[in-house]
Amino acid sequence: MSEAELVLCPHCDLLQYLPTLAPGEEAHCSRCQYQLDARQHEPVLRPALYAGSALLMLLLANLFPFVSMAIAGNRSEIHFFDTSAVLFSEYQQVLAILVWLFIQAVPAFCMLAVIYLKVGMWYRLPAMIWVARVLYMLKPWSMVDIFLMGLLISFVKLVATAEISLGMSFWAFCLFCLLHLRTFQVLDRHALWASIAPSPQPDCAVQVGSTGLAQQLKLCHCCTAVLPLHQAHCSRCHTKVTPRQPASLQKTMALLLTACVLYIPANLLPIMRTVSFGNVTDSTIIGGFIMMWQDGEYPVAIIIFLASVVIPIIKMLVMFWLCYLASTSKQTNSKHSGTVYRLVDWVGRWSMVDVLVVAFMAAIVRFGLLASVYPGIGAVLFAAVVVTTMLAAVSFDPRLLWDAQGQTDYQQHQPNTEGIAR
């Protein structure tokens, strides 16, 4: 990497220099404080080792019993794969596919992709560009950490009425979650793309401290290359590149309106049907929160309420507000707006925890008329709400917040480099 590589901030479009970083240091945009790069120790070996260990743990998590449950002398035991397989048997194919993708297929692919790319740094392997593109596209949809939270919530619900035993696969899955998260923490995206191909640099005079759009430059969001405005495709990753996301506000608004429409029946219709001693009870999202609160499980009730009610509503309201700001020239603090956008983008995926709780409960509580849990249509609708709001956040281009203010110049040219021990 050169001493002064030019980069465009993907959140405010400011052109600035990316200095050489020592391992453990980060570079942040001098205008919006978005993290531009983070240098890691052993950027090739560590991600490959973590990813390989994670795959081993995922394999073990599928080979042995996951969790068993006993009620009145009756025992139910499941394997990790049963979480989605049972949903198929209950004719909930859409929900089953989503759960399987979020907790098995996508995480496994991401770990395989990391190993493939890291091995490709030593031996030039085919399709590295395609694998790298798909890896970062799928990263937000890997939800093993959310599923682990859902398991803990489920245990709190079940432990009062049943005996819960944790199998070997459960502990393997916990290790898989930790290794999976650590893999992405030590994965150096900038170094990864630099190893695939050098970053193209502008061949014309540029002004650091001004926006790329003002200088006929644009950013490749896939590999972070800086490209001239007239170039249709990135010369490094071959992605089609546009100065701003096409019809960003229109797509975001359409997805948000869809989420709003789905959110109403998702809360009114049952998310889960419970059979206990022959009595059938339908539970909505709010009903589940009230039941947990009345049972004295206040921390779990608060988590469910925040993840399933507060976060989706706040995310939709905030995204509507950001779309409004991006479409007007009203004077606002674009830096704060960008920070809020990054926060709601990160926290929005955690709303899926209630759906994953239902999936696990439906798999483990299988005692016929004595005690059984079945997913309701509300679970499918709420999963659609979460997916739609996540897509809305992806469709929104935060650079429009700065464009709306007409902010094309900035005084400080150097990014803020902050050393952080890891």
Secondary structure, DSSP 8 states (H G I E B T S, - for coil): --TEEEEE-TTT-BEEEEE---TTEEEE-TTT--EEEE--SSTTHHHHHHHHHHHHHHHHHHHS--EEEEETTEEEEE-TTHHHHHHHHTT-HHHHHHHHIIIIIHHHHHHHHHHHHHHHHHS--TTHHHHHHHHHHHGGG--HHHHHHHHHHHHHHHTTTSEEEE-HHHHHHHHHHHHHHHHHHS--HHHHHHHHS-----SS---TTBBSGGGTEEE-TTT--EEETT--B-TTT--B--SS-TTHHHHHHHHHHHHHHHHHHHHHS-SEEEEETTEEEEE-HHHHHHHHHHTT-HHHHHHHHIIIIIHHHHHHHHHHHHHHHHHS-----HHHHHHHHHHHHHHGGGGGHHHHHHHHHHHH-B-TTSEEEEE-HHHHHHHHHHHHHHHHHHH--THHHHHHTT--B-S--S-EEEE---
